[in-house]
C-alpha cells in the first residue's frame, strides 16, 4: 500500500475482535516507531506493551469510566501500549535564543504516528487515548513519578473493515505560504 493510501485509510478503531495480537506484529510497529525523528536524536520515549490479561484488565479499569462514559471501548482492546515520555535528556545549547527547547512531546507524537501507520499497514487498528487515570497506570506499570505518561494506544484487529470517509479541513483553510 502506498503512503497516501495508508494515510487515508488509517483511522481510530474503537471496536476490536476478540483476538490476541501476536507480539511479532506489535514489535514490527515498535521497530518503525523507534525510527521516528527526534530533536538531537534524543529518542525520549519508552513503550510498554500491555498484553498479559491480568495486567491488561487492571489497565482497562484505569482507561475507561462508566460515570463519564469515557473510553469504554478500551475494555475490548486485546492489547495496549503505554507511551512514556522520558523527557529532555540533553542540555539546550542555544541559551534561550530560540523558542521551546524541549521538543520531547512532539518527538513522542512522531513516534506514535509512525507506530499507528505501521499498524494500519499490518491490518491492525489503533486508537490514541489521552484521557485516563495516568497516576494509577504509572503505579501499575512501575513508571517513575518523574516520567511523563500523556498518551496510550489501543491495538487490535478491527471488528469491521469499513473505511470511514475522513473529514479534514481543506488545504486552503490549513496551509498558507510565507505569511499567516
C-alpha positions, 0 to 999 in steps of 0.5 A: 500500500502506498503512503497516501493510501495508508494515510487515508485509510488509517483511522481510530478503531474503537471496536476490536475482535476478540483476538490476541495480537501476536507480539511479532506484529506489535514489535514490527510497529515498535521497530518503525516507531523507534525510527521516528525523528527526534530533536538531537536524536534524543529518542525520549520515549519508552513503550510498554506493551500491555498484553498479559490479561491480568495486567491488561484488565487492571489497565482497562479499569484505569482507561475507561469510566462508566460515570463519564462514559469515557473510553469504554471501548478500551475494555475490548482492546486485546492489547495496549501500549503505554507511551512514556515520555522520558523527557529532555535528556540533553542540555539546550545549547542555544541559551534561550535564543530560540523558542521551546527547547524541549521538543520531547512531546512532539518527538513522542507524537512522531513516534506514535504516528509512525507506530499507528501507520505501521499498524494500519499497514499490518491490518491492525487498528489503533486508537490514541487515548489521552484521557485516563487515570495516568497516576494509577497506570504509572503505579501499575506499570512501575513508571517513575513519578518523574516520567511523563505518561500523556498518551496510550494506544489501543491495538487490535484487529478491527471488528469491521473493515469499513473505511470511514470517509475522513473529514479534514479541513481543506488545504486552503483553510490549513496551509498558507505560504510565507505569511499567516 
